[in-house]
Amino acid sequence: MLRTALLLFVLTLGRSWAADVTTMQDPNSGLYSWKIVDRGFSLELIQLSPDFVRATYAARDLPPAMVEKMASYCVFGTVARNESDSPLSYRVADWRAVTSDGTHRRLRTKSEWVAQWKKTGVDFGFSILPDTMTFDVGDWAQGFTTVKLPHGSHFDLIYSWKQHGKTFTGKLPKLVCTADAPHAP
């Protein structure tokens, strides 16, 4: 009897941690965004078209080869936020894009992009989501996240954060890298 009650408690507790994903489509651009609030950690990814990425970086005088390199990545506008009641932190280097065949791809971090840009004499680091961040209650950060996947690819994002000395992991499923024309999830 005690075993059954404990099992039901654990299953119920697990369900209460389940996070819902909100998927939206911009009626004007056709681009999609996905948002999840997972135990107080909020993460939103917004599709960015390769043409938008090209325009953003060309306007900052990145060399044409670097502009094309950026546009070849799957790029999302990203907003991370602390919606919990205590500080938390994240580290992008720990996040992974998992494709349908089970391949895990790391996201390219801000530090990696900045190191490459500095070689060309350009620094546009504020465009990329910070590598790591510790948030007080209500704090947030935004920037681009990048993963080397072909345009039109589908993947799940495995993300993590730390709070109260514990590491938590979540999944933002069924993301789609946009192409020049939006793709439905």
N, C-alpha and C positions, 0 to 999 in steps of 0.2 A: 504494500500500500504506500509506504513512504517513498519507495523507488518510483512508483507511478506518479505521485504528486511532485517529486523532484523533477522528473522528466517533463511533465506538463509545465512546470514553472520555467524550466530552461527553454522549452520551445516557445512559450509565450514571451519570455524575455527577448529571445532572438527575433521574434516577429516585431516586437516594439522597436527594435533597432533598424528594421528594414526601412530604407529610404526610398521615397518616390521620386521618379525622374519626370520633370516637366519638359516636354518638347514643344518648341514653337517654330513657326515659319513666318518670316517677314513677308507681308503681302506685296511689298514693292519689289524687293530684290529676289524673293524666292529662297533666300538662304535660311538655314536652320540654326537653332540654338538649343542646347540641352542644359538643364539646371538640376542639381541635386543638393538637398540639405541632409547631411548624414551626421547624426549625433552632434549637431551644432556647427559642423564644418560645411560651408556652402561653396560649391564649385559650379561655375557656369562656363560653358564653351560655346563660342559663336563662330560659325563657318566664315572664313574669309576667302574670297576668290583670288586666284593667282593674279588677275589683273589689278585688284586692290593692293595686293602685296607689292607688285611691281611699282605701282604708282606711289605707294608710301615710301619705299626705299629709294626710288629714283629721285623723288623730291628732296631727299637728304644727301644727294650727291654720292651715293654709293656707286662704285664702278659698275658698268653694265653687266659684267660677268658675275659680280656679287649679287646684283639685283635678280638675275636669272636663277642663281643658286637659291636665294631666299624663296622665289616663286615656285621652285621645284619641290619644296617641302609642303607637307600638309600643315597649314597654319590656321590657328584658331585665336580669336580674341578671347581672353580668359579673365574671369573675375573670381578671386578667392576671398572668402569673408568668414569672420568668426561670428556666428550667430548663437554661440553657447554662453554660459555664465562664468567662464574662466578662460585664461590665456591658452592658446594652442599654437603649434608651429607646423610647418610643412617643409619638405625638401624635394624639389622637382626631380633631382637625380634618382630618386627612389621610385618615381612613377613609371609605368610601362603601358605601351599600346600593345594589345594582344589581338592579333588577326585571327580570322576564322580557322586557319590551319594550326593555331596554337603558338605561332611565332611571337616572341616577346621583343618589342623594340623600345629602346629608351628614347626619351624626349631629349632633344638638344637643349642644353641649358644656356641661360643668359651669359654666363662666364665664357662658355665655348664660343658663342657668337661674338662677344666683345673682343676676345683675343684675336679672332680672325679679322674683324673689322679694323682693329688698331694697326694691323700690318698694312692696311691701305690708307691709313691716316684719317679714318672716319670713325666716330663713336656715336652710335645711336642706341646705346644700351637701354635707355628708358623705355624703348618700345617692347622689350621682352619681359615677361613675368619674372620677378626676382627669383633667383635660385632657391633661397631659403627665406623664410619670414616667420617671425614670432608676432602673433596678434594678441592685443588686449581685446577685451570684450567689445564687439562692434567694429573693430578695425577691418580693413580690407586692402587688397592690392589688385592691380590689373596689369595686363600686358599680353603679348603674343606667346603662345606655346607652339612648338614646332616638333614634328616627327617626320622622319624620312620614310614616307609611304607614297605610292602613286596616287594621283588625283582620282577621286571616285572610290578609293578604298574604304572598306568598312572595318571597324575595330571597336574593342572595348577598352576603356581607359581604367587601369588599376592605379588608384591614388592612395596615398597614406598621409597621416598627420600624427602628431604627438600631443598628448594632453595628460596632465597628472602623472608624468613618467611612463605612460603606456603608449604603445604604437597602435593605431587603428588603421584598418585598410577598408577601402570601399571600391565599388565598381560603377562607372558611368558607361552603360551598355549602348551598343548599336550606334556609335558615332560614325559619321560619314565625312571623309575628306571631300571638299567640293572640287569641281572642275570649273572650267570657264562658264558652264551652265550648271545651276544647282542640281544636286541629286537628292532624291527622296530617301529618307532613312529606311 
